[in-house]
Amino acid sequence: MSQAQNLFLLLTLFLLFSLLSLATSEQNGDFQTLNTKFNPKIPLPPLRTLSSSKRFEGSSDLVKLKYHMGPVLSSPINIYLIWYGNWARPHKQLIKDFLLSISDTTAPHPSVSDWWKTVSLYTDQTGANISRTVSIAGEYSDLRYSNGKHLTRLSIQDVIATAVRSKPFPVDHRKGIYLVLTSDDVTMDEYCRAVCGFHYFTFPSKVGYTLPYAWVGNSGTQCPEVCAYPFAVPEYMAGGGPGKLSPPNGNVGVDGMVSVIAHELAELSSNPLVNAWYAGEDPTAPTEIGDLCEGLYGTGGGGGYIGEVMKDKDGRTFNVNGLRNRKFLVQWVWSPILNACAGPNAVDLN
């Protein structure tokens, strides 16, 4: 057969295998194994390169994560929150509780703080690790939608400039990161189709300074099946697999945001100026420590399976604990020690 025919046959067999495998779900004590269907937004792992051991989810000889000599966020991290649009107070508090849980050591294991330990393994050229101290240093609410209800990657920097010029918080060159969170009525170029969030740094011509930032949108009314997966599932998955999972805090859009925020913070901390930790040779399209573990939330994940996670007495799904008895579901990140994806809820398989 031709190369095209071989490829078509391979993809057909893979999809048939996936559909057969996704028809079951199993429960193990307090853990629920989530045999979710293949998500087209999650890239397929390289064929025949994954480790056979479930202790090393996503491990591959093809992954070449490299350090490119740039800085990481090694000083105590100050997060400056920009709430763009109309935000309900409980939703803001939920996100802030997650951010504050990164440095909290009182939550039971597995905790958000335990999850951040993997992120903090990354160092700069001086050997300084990413800081484990993360705080909310300031907040600004842009209730008037200063740049409209449709934003672009470039206009996000105008949003940050508006917040900085209003002086609700200082320009923090050394320790600050700026987190722009847009409400569910705000659209973004390529949102839902190609991105759920992104990070970069501001241009001096736009903001006056070079500042690391990230943007994450609330997908609750736009595309929860893409950006709040697995709390919502695409229509084509209806009737197959276990279906959508119950969000840990009862809000599909905001609980989905938390996982995306976690993903972006991990990458922003390890690659703030896009010249530190990433795989691939193109800095304009780096594969970062969150990208390498896209869709993995527990042991046994990969190839469309999110892995083994926990559920509370009400059936709500989570994999880490936070302060104030909060629970969250966040994706794993790439460990430079294991050379694989890692998370604190990993099951000991001996």
C-alpha positions in Angstrom: 0.0 0.0 0.0 1.0 3.6 -0.5 2.2 5.7 2.5 -1.2 7.6 2.5 -3.0 4.3 2.6 -0.8 3.0 5.5 -1.5 6.2 7.4 -5.2 6.0 6.8 -5.3 2.4 8.0 -3.2 3.3 11.1 -5.5 6.1 12.0 -8.6 3.9 11.4 -7.3 1.2 13.7 -6.4 3.7 16.4 -9.8 5.2 16.3 -11.5 1.8 16.4 -9.3 0.8 19.4 -10.1 4.0 21.2 -13.9 3.6 20.7 -13.8 0.1 22.0 -11.7 1.1 25.0 -13.7 4.1 25.9 -16.9 2.1 26.5 -15.9 1.2 30.0 -15.1 2.9 33.2 -13.9 1.4 36.4 -13.8 2.4 40.1 -11.0 1.7 42.6 -11.8 2.7 46.2 -11.7 6.5 46.4 -10.3 6.7 42.9 -12.3 6.8 39.7 -10.6 5.8 36.5 -11.8 8.0 33.7 -11.8 6.3 30.3 -12.7 9.4 28.4 -12.9 9.5 24.7 -10.1 10.9 22.5 -10.1 14.7 22.6 -9.1 16.3 19.3 -7.6 19.2 21.2 -5.1 16.9 22.9 -2.2 15.9 20.6 -1.6 12.2 20.1 1.5 10.7 21.8 4.2 9.5 19.4 3.4 5.9 18.4 5.4 3.1 20.1 7.5 5.6 22.1 5.6 5.8 25.4 7.0 4.1 28.4 5.1 0.8 29.3 5.3 1.8 33.0 2.3 3.8 34.3 4.8 5.4 36.7 6.1 7.5 33.9 3.1 8.9 32.1 3.9 10.6 28.8 7.6 9.7 29.0 9.2 9.5 25.6 12.6 9.3 24.1 11.4 11.9 21.6 10.9 14.6 24.2 13.9 16.9 24.2 13.2 19.5 26.8 16.0 22.0 26.9 17.1 25.0 28.9 17.9 28.0 26.7 19.7 30.1 29.4 16.8 32.6 30.1 15.4 33.5 33.5 12.8 31.6 35.5 10.7 33.1 38.3 13.1 32.4 41.1 12.1 35.4 43.3 8.9 35.2 45.4 6.2 35.5 42.8 3.8 38.4 42.9 0.6 37.9 40.9 -1.3 41.0 39.8 -4.9 40.0 38.9 -6.8 41.9 36.2 -10.5 41.0 36.2 -11.8 42.0 32.8 -15.5 42.2 32.5 -18.3 41.3 34.8 -17.2 38.9 37.6 -19.2 37.4 40.4 -17.5 37.6 43.8 -17.7 33.8 44.5 -16.1 33.1 41.2 -13.2 35.5 41.9 -12.8 34.0 45.3 -12.6 30.5 43.9 -9.7 31.5 41.6 -7.9 33.4 44.3 -8.2 30.4 46.7 -6.5 28.3 44.0 -3.6 30.8 43.6 -3.2 31.2 47.4 -3.1 27.4 47.7 0.1 27.2 45.8 2.1 28.4 48.8 -0.3 26.9 51.4 1.2 23.9 53.3 -1.8 23.2 55.5 -4.0 21.4 52.9 -4.0 17.6 53.0 -2.0 15.6 50.5 -2.3 15.6 47.6 -2.4 19.4 47.6 -1.9 22.3 45.2 1.3 23.0 47.0 2.5 19.4 46.3 1.6 19.9 42.7 3.7 23.1 42.5 6.7 21.2 43.9 7.3 19.7 40.4 7.2 23.2 38.8 9.7 24.4 41.4 12.3 21.8 40.3 13.2 24.0 37.3 16.2 26.3 37.8 18.0 29.1 36.0 21.7 29.2 35.0 22.6 30.2 38.5 20.9 27.1 40.0 18.1 29.1 41.5 14.8 27.2 41.6 11.4 28.6 40.7 10.0 30.1 43.8 7.5 28.2 45.9 6.2 31.4 47.4 3.3 32.8 45.4 1.1 35.7 46.5 -1.6 37.9 45.2 0.0 41.4 45.3 -2.8 43.4 43.7 -6.1 43.3 41.9 -7.8 45.6 39.3 -11.3 45.3 37.9 -11.9 46.5 34.4 -15.7 46.6 34.6 -16.1 48.9 31.6 -14.5 46.5 29.1 -11.9 49.2 28.3 -10.9 47.5 25.1 -14.2 46.0 24.1 -15.7 42.6 24.3 -13.5 41.1 21.6 -9.8 41.0 22.3 -6.7 39.9 20.4 -3.3 38.8 21.6 -2.1 42.3 21.1 -5.0 44.1 22.7 -4.5 42.1 25.9 -1.4 44.2 26.3 -3.6 47.3 26.1 -5.7 45.8 28.9 -2.6 45.5 31.0 -1.5 49.0 30.1 -4.9 50.3 31.3 -4.5 48.6 34.6 -0.9 49.7 35.1 -1.7 53.3 34.2 -4.6 53.4 36.7 -2.0 52.6 39.3 -3.9 50.1 41.4 -0.6 48.3 41.7 3.0 49.0 40.9 5.0 48.0 37.9 6.9 45.0 39.3 9.8 44.1 37.0 11.6 41.6 39.2 8.8 39.6 40.9 5.6 40.4 39.1 3.4 38.5 36.7 0.2 39.9 35.3 -2.8 37.6 35.0 -5.6 38.8 32.8 -8.9 36.9 33.4 -11.8 37.6 31.1 -15.5 37.0 31.9 -17.6 34.6 29.9 -19.0 37.3 27.6 -15.6 38.3 26.2 -14.3 36.6 23.1 -10.7 36.3 21.9 -9.0 35.6 18.6 -8.7 31.8 18.2 -10.3 31.2 21.5 -12.0 27.8 21.7 -10.5 26.8 18.3 -6.8 26.9 19.0 -6.3 28.3 22.5 -7.9 28.3 26.0 -5.1 30.5 27.5 -1.7 31.8 26.6 1.3 33.6 28.2 3.9 36.0 26.8 5.5 39.3 27.8 4.5 42.9 27.2 6.1 45.2 24.7 7.6 48.4 25.9 5.9 50.2 23.1 2.5 49.0 24.4 2.9 49.0 28.2 6.2 50.9 28.7 7.8 47.8 30.3 8.6 44.2 29.6 6.3 42.3 32.0 5.5 38.6 31.9 1.7 38.0 31.7 -0.9 35.3 31.0 -4.4 35.4 29.8 -7.2 32.9 30.5 -10.8 33.1 29.5 -14.0 31.8 31.1 -15.3 29.3 28.5 -18.6 28.5 30.4 -20.9 29.9 27.8 -18.7 29.7 24.7 -16.9 26.3 24.5 -16.8 24.4 27.8 -16.5 21.1 25.9 -13.1 22.4 24.7 -11.7 24.6 27.4 -13.5 23.1 30.4 -13.0 19.5 29.4 -13.7 17.0 31.1 -16.4 18.9 32.9 -18.1 19.2 29.6 -17.8 17.0 26.5 -18.3 17.5 22.8 -21.6 16.5 21.2 -20.0 13.7 19.3 -19.1 12.0 22.6 -22.8 11.9 23.7 -23.8 8.4 24.7 -20.3 7.0 24.8 -17.8 6.7 27.6 -18.5 8.0 31.1 -19.7 11.4 29.9 -18.9 14.7 31.5 -17.5 14.8 35.0 -18.8 16.8 37.9 -16.6 19.9 38.6 -15.1 20.1 42.1 -16.6 23.5 43.0 -19.8 23.2 41.0 -19.0 25.7 38.2 -18.0 24.2 34.8 -16.5 27.5 33.5 -14.5 28.6 36.5 -13.4 25.1 37.5 -12.2 24.7 33.9 -10.4 28.0 34.1 -8.5 26.9 37.2 -6.9 24.0 35.3 -5.9 26.4 32.4 -4.6 28.9 34.9 -2.5 26.2 36.5 -1.1 25.2 33.1 -0.2 28.8 32.1 1.3 29.6 35.5 3.6 26.6 35.3 4.8 27.6 31.9 5.0 31.3 32.7 7.2 30.5 35.7 9.5 28.2 33.8 9.6 30.2 30.6 8.6 33.9 31.3 10.5 35.5 28.4 10.2 32.5 26.1 13.9 31.8 26.3 14.2 29.4 29.2 12.6 25.9 29.4 10.9 24.4 26.3 11.2 21.6 23.8 11.5 22.2 20.1 13.7 24.6 18.1 11.2 27.3 17.4 10.9 29.8 20.3 7.8 31.3 18.6 6.0 28.0 19.0 7.6 26.4 22.1 6.4 23.1 23.6 6.5 23.8 27.3 6.2 21.9 30.5 2.4 22.1 30.5 2.0 21.3 26.8 4.0 18.0 27.3 1.3 16.8 29.7 -1.8 18.1 28.0 -4.9 16.1 29.1 -3.1 14.2 31.9 -4.6 14.4 35.4 -3.6 11.1 37.0 -1.9 7.7 36.8 -2.6 5.8 33.7 -3.4 8.9 31.6 -2.4 9.4 28.0 -3.8 8.9 24.5 -7.1 10.4 25.4 -7.4 9.1 29.0 -7.1 11.7 31.8 -6.0 9.0 34.3 -7.1 8.1 37.8 -8.5 10.9 39.9 -10.6 11.2 43.0 -14.2 12.1 43.7 -15.7 13.4 46.9 -18.9 12.2 48.6 -21.0 14.2 46.2 -19.3 12.7 43.2 -17.3 15.8 42.3 -14.0 15.1 40.6 -10.7 16.4 41.8 -7.0 15.5 42.1 -5.6 18.1 44.6 -6.7 19.8 47.8 -6.4 23.5 48.6 -6.9 25.9 51.4 -10.4 26.4 53.0 -11.2 22.8 52.1 -11.2 23.6 48.4 -10.7 20.9 45.8 -9.4 21.3 42.3 -8.7 19.3 39.2 -5.4 20.5 37.5 -3.3 18.8 34.8 0.1 17.3 35.5 3.3 19.0 34.4 6.6 17.6 33.1 9.1 16.7 35.7 12.8 17.3 34.8 13.8 14.6 37.3 11.5 11.8 36.0 11.6 13.0 32.4 7.9 12.3 32.4 4.6 13.9 33.5 4.1 14.0 37.3 1.4 14.9 39.8 1.0 14.5 43.6 -2.1 12.2 43.1 0.0 9.5 41.4 -0.9 6.0 42.4 2.0 3.9 43.8 2.2 1.0 41.4 5.3 -0.6 42.9 
